[in-house]
Amino acid sequence: MKTTDLFSRLSKRLSSLEKLPKLDDKKSIPSVLEEKGINRREFMKWAGAMTAMLALPANFTPLVAKAAELSDRLPIIWLHMAECTGCSESLLRTDAPTIDSLIFDYISLEYHETLMAAAGWQAEHNLESAIERYKGQYILMVEGGIPSGENSFYLTIGGHGKTGEQNAKEASEHAAAIFAIGTCSSFGGVQAAMPNPTGAVALSKVTNKTVINVPGCPPSEKNIVGTLLHFILYGTLPALDAYNRPKWAYGLRIHDLCERRGRFDAGEFVEEFGDEGAKKGYCLYKVGCKGPYTFNNCSKNKFNSHMSWPIQAGHGCIGCSEPDFWDTMGPFEEPVADRLYDTVFGGLGADATADKIGVGLLTVTGIGIAAHAAISKFKNPKEGEE
């Protein structure tokens, strides 16, 4: 599709949304941001960054800004399943509220157990009413793994004794779009780790409708809000990878975007935490970094008010946005070596992807990697010491 045609299409989509009623006639997202000390310039700068994240041309920035301003037009139902509420907390708990968190705080959130005042019977009534009132219109966001089948009773909610699985199925049936927020909802998370006594599964396992997975433990707030903005802009699902993750956010590996990638290519590795390599910012692969086969944009978004991320802080990626990472990525501070792993690279082991394939490509181009970068030949730094 031509850029001009896409611009016209998205403009029409936003014009139709603008006709829908707002959450509060006395307030708007621009006025809320202004109250919090965020001026128009800062807002447009944020919109420009979101435009780039969504892989849209820079001239689409006004459309992304308008989509954010209209995000209070689409009702959202957010369900909590078996989880720690960390995904909600990462979005809402901050010392200095970001534009992302402020927008999310003001959108038409019809049901969210952490935020709403209602409890007990009233909360159940609110959920049932929201599903009925906005049937076919609301966006469903689900956080947490879902105990299923004969073990579904492990998550029993409210006075009516409904299971989380029942609530998820009923809410999914009439949703306009479904987002699994966090690795637990996307892939089962720690609840689904062996031996999985509650039979926890991903949201996609309890509904036959398409689920957009936004994994991470927790996911970046920008990946959550960006996925919402994409749906507001297009009215359709984004391009997804093999695990139903938006390609604009999960299209590249941590390894591809890592600030220490040059160290990997040069064969400069941390051999153990606290050594000279660690002090000099060497690659963390040999101490367990799972970046070569983890797809996410953590290095771009970062955490803690966008100040840092695990690899910058000195610890390797643990692969939290990948399926079954609790079972397949551990021990977290040891490399996986040549263990076969179900990746998009045809089942090749993670190390085969990072080293054998990578070395082959680099050698062809005349770059090469030092011999000690060979992943299959790890040397204990203490070996040989007397």
C-alpha positions in Angstrom: 0.0 0.0 0.0 1.3 3.5 -0.9 2.1 5.8 1.9 -0.5 8.3 0.8 -3.2 5.6 0.7 -2.2 4.4 4.2 -2.3 7.9 5.5 -5.8 8.4 4.1 -7.0 5.1 5.5 -5.7 5.8 9.0 -7.1 9.3 8.9 -10.6 7.9 8.1 -10.3 5.4 10.9 -9.5 8.1 13.4 -12.3 10.3 12.1 -14.8 7.5 12.8 -13.4 7.0 16.3 -13.7 10.7 17.0 -17.4 10.4 16.8 -17.6 7.9 19.6 -18.4 9.3 23.1 -15.5 10.1 25.6 -15.1 8.7 29.0 -15.5 12.1 30.6 -16.9 15.1 28.8 -15.2 17.5 31.2 -11.7 16.1 30.5 -9.6 14.9 27.7 -6.2 13.2 27.4 -4.5 16.4 26.3 -5.9 18.3 29.3 -4.9 15.5 31.7 -1.3 15.5 30.3 -1.2 19.3 30.7 -2.4 19.0 34.3 0.6 16.7 34.9 3.0 19.2 33.5 3.5 17.6 30.1 3.3 20.3 27.3 2.4 19.8 23.7 6.0 19.7 22.6 6.8 16.9 24.9 3.7 15.0 23.8 4.6 15.4 20.1 8.1 14.2 20.8 6.7 11.1 22.5 4.3 10.6 19.5 7.3 10.8 17.2 9.1 8.1 19.1 6.0 5.9 19.0 5.6 6.5 15.3 9.2 5.3 14.8 8.5 2.2 17.0 5.5 1.3 14.9 7.7 1.6 11.8 5.6 4.4 10.3 7.0 7.4 8.4 7.8 10.5 10.4 4.9 12.4 8.7 2.5 10.0 10.5 3.4 11.5 13.9 0.2 13.7 14.0 -1.9 10.6 13.4 -0.2 8.7 16.2 -0.7 11.7 18.5 -4.4 11.8 17.5 -4.8 8.1 18.1 -3.4 8.6 21.7 -5.8 11.5 22.2 -8.7 9.2 21.1 -7.7 6.2 23.2 -10.4 7.0 25.7 -13.0 6.2 23.0 -12.5 2.4 23.1 -13.6 0.6 26.2 -11.0 -1.8 27.7 -11.6 -4.8 30.0 -8.4 -6.0 31.8 -8.6 -9.4 33.5 -6.2 -10.7 36.1 -5.5 -14.4 36.1 -2.7 -16.3 38.0 0.0 -13.6 38.2 1.9 -11.2 40.4 0.3 -8.0 38.9 3.8 -7.0 37.8 2.7 -6.1 34.3 0.1 -3.6 35.6 2.6 -2.3 38.2 5.2 -1.7 35.6 2.8 0.4 33.6 1.3 2.4 36.5 3.8 2.5 39.3 6.4 5.1 38.6 8.1 7.9 40.5 7.4 10.3 37.6 4.4 9.3 35.5 5.3 8.8 31.9 3.0 9.8 29.0 2.4 6.1 28.4 1.2 5.5 32.0 -0.9 8.7 32.1 -2.7 7.7 28.9 -3.3 4.2 30.2 -4.6 5.7 33.5 -7.1 7.8 31.7 -8.4 5.4 29.0 -11.9 4.0 29.3 -10.9 1.1 31.6 -14.2 -0.6 32.4 -12.8 -3.3 34.6 -9.4 -3.7 36.2 -9.2 -5.4 39.6 -6.1 -3.5 40.8 -7.5 0.0 40.0 -11.2 -0.1 40.4 -13.0 0.7 43.7 -15.6 -2.0 43.4 -15.1 -5.4 45.1 -17.0 -8.6 45.6 -20.5 -8.8 44.0 -20.2 -5.3 42.7 -17.0 -6.1 40.8 -18.6 -9.2 39.2 -21.6 -7.1 38.2 -19.3 -4.5 36.6 -17.5 -7.1 34.5 -20.7 -8.7 33.3 -22.3 -5.3 32.5 -19.2 -4.1 30.6 -19.2 -7.2 28.5 -22.8 -6.9 27.7 -22.8 -3.1 27.2 -19.8 -3.0 24.9 -20.3 -6.4 23.1 -18.1 -6.5 20.0 -16.5 -3.2 20.8 -14.2 -3.6 23.8 -10.5 -4.5 23.8 -9.7 -7.3 26.2 -6.4 -7.3 28.0 -5.5 -10.3 30.1 -2.6 -10.6 32.6 -1.5 -13.9 34.0 -1.5 -17.6 33.2 -4.9 -19.5 33.3 -5.4 -22.7 35.3 -7.4 -24.9 33.0 -9.4 -28.0 32.6 -9.9 -30.1 35.7 -7.5 -27.8 37.5 -9.3 -24.6 36.7 -10.6 -24.4 40.2 -7.2 -23.3 41.4 -8.2 -19.8 40.2 -11.7 -19.3 41.6 -13.0 -15.7 41.6 -15.8 -13.8 43.3 -19.1 -14.7 45.1 -20.4 -16.8 42.1 -17.3 -19.0 42.2 -16.4 -18.6 38.6 -13.0 -19.8 37.5 -10.5 -17.6 35.7 -10.9 -19.9 32.7 -14.6 -19.2 32.5 -14.1 -15.4 32.8 -11.5 -15.5 30.1 -13.6 -17.5 27.7 -16.7 -15.3 28.2 -14.8 -12.1 27.9 -12.9 -13.3 24.8 -16.1 -14.3 23.0 -17.3 -10.8 22.4 -14.0 -8.8 22.3 -13.0 -6.7 19.2 -9.3 -7.5 20.0 -7.5 -9.6 22.5 -4.1 -8.8 24.0 -2.2 -11.1 26.3 -0.1 -8.8 28.5 3.1 -10.3 29.9 4.7 -13.7 29.5 2.3 -15.5 31.9 -0.7 -14.6 29.7 1.2 -15.0 26.5 2.8 -18.4 27.2 1.8 -19.6 30.7 4.8 -18.1 32.5 6.1 -19.4 35.8 2.7 -20.8 36.6 3.1 -23.2 33.6 6.7 -24.2 34.5 7.3 -27.8 35.3 5.6 -29.6 37.0 2.7 -27.1 36.5 0.4 -28.4 39.2 -2.5 -26.0 38.3 -2.5 -26.8 34.6 -1.8 -23.2 33.8 -1.9 -22.3 30.1 -1.6 -19.3 27.9 -4.7 -17.2 27.0 -4.6 -18.5 23.5 -5.2 -22.0 24.8 -8.7 -21.1 26.2 -10.1 -19.2 23.2 -10.3 -19.9 19.5 -9.9 -16.2 18.7 -6.7 -14.6 17.7 -4.6 -13.4 20.7 -1.9 -10.8 20.3 0.9 -11.7 22.7 2.8 -8.9 24.4 5.3 -10.9 26.4 7.9 -9.8 28.9 8.4 -10.2 32.7 7.2 -7.5 32.7 6.8 -6.1 29.1 7.8 -2.5 28.4 5.0 0.0 28.9 5.7 1.2 25.4 5.0 -2.2 24.0 1.7 -2.3 25.8 0.6 1.2 24.8 2.1 0.8 21.3 0.0 -2.3 20.7 -3.1 -0.5 21.8 -2.2 2.5 19.5 -1.7 0.2 16.6 -5.2 -1.2 17.0 -6.6 2.3 17.4 -4.9 3.4 14.2 -5.6 0.4 12.0 -8.6 -1.3 13.5 -6.9 -4.5 12.7 -4.2 -6.8 14.1 -0.6 -6.0 13.5 1.9 -8.2 11.6 2.7 -11.0 14.0 5.6 -13.4 14.3 5.4 -17.2 14.8 4.4 -16.7 18.4 1.8 -14.0 17.7 4.0 -11.2 18.9 3.8 -7.8 17.1 6.8 -7.7 14.7 7.3 -4.0 15.2 8.2 -4.7 18.9 9.6 -8.3 18.8 11.0 -8.5 15.3 14.7 -8.4 16.3 16.7 -10.3 18.8 18.2 -8.7 22.0 21.5 -9.8 20.4 20.9 -7.7 17.3 20.3 -4.5 19.2 22.7 -5.1 22.1 25.1 -2.3 23.1 27.7 -5.1 23.9 27.4 -6.7 20.4 30.7 -5.3 19.4 32.3 -7.1 22.3 30.8 -10.4 21.1 32.1 -9.9 17.6 35.5 -9.1 19.0 35.5 -12.2 21.2 35.6 -10.2 24.4 33.6 -12.1 27.1 32.9 -11.8 30.8 34.2 -15.2 32.1 32.7 -14.7 35.6 30.9 -11.9 37.3 33.2 -9.3 38.8 36.2 -10.1 36.6 38.0 -7.5 34.5 35.8 -8.2 31.5 32.7 -7.4 33.6 34.3 -4.1 34.7 35.0 -3.2 31.0 31.6 -4.0 29.7 32.4 -7.2 27.8 29.8 -9.5 26.4 27.8 -11.5 29.0 27.2 -14.5 26.8 29.4 -16.9 28.7 27.7 -16.0 32.0 24.4 -17.0 30.7 23.0 -14.1 28.5 20.1 -15.4 26.4 20.1 -12.4 24.1 21.1 -14.3 20.9 17.7 -16.1 20.8 15.4 -13.7 22.7 13.2 -11.4 20.6 12.4 -8.1 22.2 13.3 -4.4 22.1 14.5 -3.9 25.7 17.6 -2.0 24.7 15.5 0.6 23.0 12.8 1.1 25.6 14.7 0.2 28.8 13.1 0.1 32.3 12.9 2.2 35.4 11.9 5.4 33.7 13.9 4.3 30.7 17.1 4.6 32.6 18.6 1.2 32.2 18.0 -2.5 31.3 19.5 -5.8 32.6 22.4 -6.0 30.2 23.4 -2.4 30.8 23.2 -3.1 34.5 25.6 -6.0 34.1 23.4 -9.1 34.0 22.6 -11.1 30.9 19.1 -11.4 29.4 17.2 -14.3 30.8 14.9 -14.7 27.8 11.7 -13.7 29.5 9.7 -12.9 26.4 10.2 -16.4 24.9 7.8 -19.4 25.3 8.5 -21.7 28.3 11.6 -19.6 29.3 11.4 -20.8 32.9 12.1 -24.4 31.7 14.2 -23.8 28.7 16.5 -20.9 29.6 17.8 -22.0 32.9 20.1 -21.9 34.7 20.0 -18.2 34.0 23.7 -17.6 34.6 24.9 -20.4 32.5 25.0 -20.7 28.7 22.7 -23.2 27.1 25.6 -24.7 25.1 24.5 -27.0 22.3 21.1 -27.9 23.7 18.5 -28.1 21.0 15.9 -25.3 21.3 12.7 -24.7 19.4 13.5 -21.5 17.7 12.6 -19.8 14.4 15.9 -21.1 13.2 14.7 -24.6 12.5 15.3 -26.0 15.9 19.0 -25.1 16.0 20.4 -24.6 19.5 20.7 -21.0 20.6 24.4 -21.2 20.7 24.5 -22.7 17.2 22.6 -19.6 16.1 24.9 -17.2 17.9 28.2 -18.9 17.2 28.3 -21.5 14.5 26.0 -19.6 12.1 27.3 -16.2 13.2 30.9 -17.2 12.9 30.3 -18.7 9.5 28.7 -15.5 8.2 31.4 -13.3 9.8 34.2 -15.5 8.4 32.8 -15.2 4.9 33.0 -11.5 5.2 36.5 -11.6 6.5 35.7 -10.4 10.0 36.0 -13.5 12.1 35.7 -14.0 15.9 38.5 -14.9 18.2 38.8 -18.6 19.0 37.7 -18.3 22.6 34.3 -17.0 21.3 33.4 -20.6 20.2 30.4 -21.3 22.4 31.0 -25.1 22.6 34.5 -24.6 24.2 33.9 -22.9 27.5 36.8 -22.6 29.8 36.5 -22.2 33.5 38.6 -19.2 34.3 39.8 -21.0 37.4 41.1 -24.0 35.5 44.9 -24.2 35.5 45.2 -22.2 38.7 47.3 -23.8 41.4 
